[in-house]
Amino acid sequence: MQNAYTIPMSINAPTGCSSITCSIGDISSFCQPNNVLQTQPTGALSCVNTDGTAGLGPTAGTRQFKAACPQAYSYNFDDATSTFTCPTGSDYEVVFCP
């Protein structure tokens, strides 16, 4: 949620690499005042991070998201727990709404 969270997703990696999933059940309840709940033209809800996109470290909003999705990249320079590498030529599967 470096910028926003709208739908659950997973990134499935090949054997020997980390696969990650981030799924937040009720986004209306999750999106606290340190973020902004927006309604998209399609009616979908989006939880927008308003205080952590330009900073160098975590904020209240990014810490909340990180607690829900520990492997997701949640703020600038969140590399220690959210950057993964796999061998060259690896195949990835990105699944929206797993």
C-alpha positions as a printed Julia matrix, in Angstrom:
98×3 Matrix{Float64}:
   0.0     0.0     0.0
   2.69    2.43   -0.81
   0.06    4.5    -2.56
  -3.25    2.68   -2.14
  -5.0    -0.66   -1.59
  -8.08   -1.64   -3.57
  -8.3    -5.42   -4.07
  -6.65   -8.55   -2.69
  -3.8   -10.01   -4.72
  -1.15  -12.67   -4.6
   2.15  -13.11   -6.4
   2.98  -16.76   -6.84
   6.66  -17.48   -7.43
   8.4   -20.65   -8.56
   9.77  -23.23   -6.13
  12.52  -21.83   -3.96
  11.17  -18.27   -4.02
   8.74  -16.5    -1.72
   5.09  -16.19   -2.74
   3.08  -13.42   -1.1
  -0.61  -12.69   -0.58
  -2.35   -9.62    0.74
  -6.06   -9.73    1.45
  -7.95   -7.3     3.68
 -11.51   -8.44    4.37
 -13.55   -5.3     5.07
 -11.72   -2.34    3.59
 -14.3     0.11    5.01
 -13.44   -0.9     8.58
  -9.74   -1.25    7.84
  -9.22    2.2     6.33
  -8.72    4.35    9.42
  -8.51    8.17    9.55
  -4.75    8.1     8.88
  -5.74    6.99    5.37
  -8.57    8.11    3.11
 -11.37    5.82    1.93
 -12.31    6.72   -1.64
 -15.02    5.36   -3.87
 -13.92    4.71   -7.45
 -16.25    5.42  -10.41
 -16.96    1.68  -10.58
 -18.15    1.7    -6.97
 -15.03   -0.09   -5.72
 -13.48    1.2    -2.51
  -9.85    2.21   -2.28
  -7.85    2.92    0.89
  -5.39    5.66   -0.03
  -2.22    6.32    1.95
  -2.0    10.09    2.29
   0.9    10.42    4.68
   3.51    7.87    3.67
   4.11    8.24   -0.05
   6.86   10.85    0.15
   8.44   10.06    3.51
  11.48    7.94    4.19
   9.97    5.81    6.92
   6.77    4.23    8.16
   3.77    6.23    9.33
   0.64    5.27   11.27
  -1.1     4.37    8.01
   1.72    2.28    6.61
   2.24    0.46    9.94
  -1.46   -0.48    9.96
  -1.17   -1.88    6.44
   2.1    -3.67    7.24
   0.44   -5.41   10.19
  -2.27   -6.74    7.85
   0.06   -7.6     4.96
   3.58   -8.09    6.39
   5.28   -8.94    3.08
   3.75   -6.08    1.09
   5.76   -2.98    0.23
   4.09   -0.32    2.36
   6.32    2.78    2.33
   9.37    4.16    0.53
  12.46    2.13    1.39
  10.47   -0.76    2.96
  13.06   -3.09    1.44
  14.09   -5.2     4.44
  10.85   -7.23    4.63
   9.31   -6.58    1.23
  11.88   -7.03   -1.52
  12.39  -10.52   -2.92
  14.55  -11.94   -5.7
  14.37  -15.17   -7.65
  16.69  -16.73  -10.22
  16.8   -15.18  -13.7
  14.08  -16.5   -15.96
  11.62  -17.24  -13.15
   7.93  -17.31  -13.98
   5.52  -15.43  -11.76
   1.75  -15.6   -11.54
  -0.05  -12.47  -10.37
  -3.59  -13.19   -9.19
  -6.11  -10.47   -8.42
  -8.87  -11.4    -5.94
  -7.4   -14.82   -5.07
